[in-house]
């Protein structure tokens, strides 16, 4: 009986340790009092306003939705800030687009699609991206753009042929992500 209890306690301990190790970092976030003592202001509303000031309306909107469900106090300031931001930059809420470069391209071209690939398949938008990337001084971007010249492909139609928009859009989007440092980890050299 004692052996059974010892084994049971050992298994429970292993499960608890494994659970503690696998708990995501955000669940083990700082206590609000520790954050206040360090000079920070805890709270969903302040975090949402901070994200909005960094031109990140997508995450700020998610924080607003969570705050609304949790019935957080002083939600009016975040709501009015989001409304103001949305009226000034309507494309920002379509795809979370906050990049001023892309916002300018969207204003200059008449793109009906609300998705990134819809924008990239549009010839005028793709031309703007190509012109921008052709001027890049980054060797990685130029290496990515060299793939536009490939002709012996088995799954894609070459860029220069009719129907090559899908490959061209994929290559240009990859180049744009690389240029703007949105690729990380093993994808970046």
N, C-alpha and C positions, 0 to 999 in steps of 0.2 A: 504494500500500500504506500509506504514511504517512497519507494522507487517510482511509483506511478505519479505521485505528487511532485517529486523532483523533476521528472521528465516533463510534466505538464507545465510547471513553472518555467523551465528552460525554454519550452516552445513558446509560451506567452511572452517571455523576455525577448526572444528572437523576433517574434512578430512585431512587438513594440519598437524595437531598435530599427527594424527594416522600415516600419511606417514612419519613424522619425527621419530616417535618411531620405526617404522618397518624398517627403513633404516638400512642396515647392517653396522657393525662397520667399515669394510674396505672401505666403500664409504666415511665415515667421517674421513679418515686417516689424519695424520698430514700434514700440509702444508710443501712444500719443504724448505722454508726459515726457518721454525722452526726446521726442521731436521738438516739443515746445521749449525744453531746456536748452536745446542747441540753437534756438532762434528760428526754427521752422514753424510753419503754420499748418497743422494737420487738418484734414478735412477734404471731402470730395469736391466741394464747391471751389475751394482755393486751388486744388489740383486741376480742375477743369478750366478755371480762368488762366492758370499758368500755361496749360497746354494751348489754349486759344491765343495767348500772347506770343507763343512760339509758332503760330500759324499751323496748328495741328487740329483742325476742326473735327476730324473723324474721331480720334480718341476723346476729345472734349465732349462730343455729342454722346458717346457711349457713357461717359461719366455722368452726364446730365440725366440720361435715361435711368441709370442705376440710382442716382440720387433721388429722382422722382419716385421710384418704387419704394425706396427706403424712407421717404418723407423727410428728407434732410431740410434743416432750417436754412433760410437765406438763399433759397434756390432761384429767387427772382433775378438776382444779379447775373448768374450764369445763363439763365434763359434769355435775358435781354441782350447779353453779349453775343450769344449764339445767333440770335435773330439778326442783330446788326451785322455780324460777320457773314451770315448767309445772304443778306440782301446786297452786300458789297461784292461777294465772290460766290455766285450761285454754283459754278462748276466745282468749287471746293467740296461741296457736299455730295456731288454725284459719285466721285471716285475717291474722295479724301485728298484730292489734288491740292497741294499747298505750294507746289513749286512755282515760283513766279515765271520761270521760263516756259513751262507748259501752259500756264494760265495765259501768257501772251500769245502763244501759238493757237490756243483755242479761240481767243478773241479775233485773231487775224484770219482764221479759216472758218468756213461754215461747215461744222461737223455736227451731224445729227445724232450719231451714236453716243450713248452715255457710258461706253466702256473703253478701256484703254486699247484693246485690240480693234475696236470700232474706229477709234481715232487713227491708229497706226495703219489700217487698211486704206484709209482715205489718202488719195494721192497728194493733195496739197499739204496735209499735215506731215506725211512721210517725207515730202520734199524739204520741209523746214527742218525736220530732225536730221535728215541726211546732210544738208548744208551745214548745220551746226556741228555735227560730228566730223565732217570732213575738215573742219578748222581746228579740231582738237590736237593738242600737242602730246597727248598721252599715247605711248606706244601700244598699250593694251587695247585702246579704242581702235587704233589703226589696224591692229592684228584682227580684231573682230570684224571690221569692215572689209578686210580682204576676203572674207568668206562669201561676200556678195558676188564674187567672180567665179565661184564654183559652177561647173556645168555638168559633171558626171555624178548625178545624184540619183538615188533609187527611190526615195520616198517623197522628195519635194520637186517641184518644177523650178528650174533655175530662175534667178531674179530677172534676167534680161528677157525671158520669154513671157508671153501672155499667161496669166495665172500664177506668176511668181510673187505676187503681193504677199502671200502668207510667209514665205521664206524671208523676203525683204523686211517685212514688218517684225519678224522674230529677231533677225540679226540687228536691225536698228534699235529695237527695244533693249536688247542685251547690251549694245554699245552705249545707249543712253543711261541704263542702270549702272554700267561700269564708270562712265564719265562722271556721274553725279554721286559716286561712292555709295550706291545702294546695294551693291553686292558685297558680301563679307564671308568670312570663314574660308572654306576650301575653294570657293569660287574666285577669290582674289589671289593674285600671285604675291 
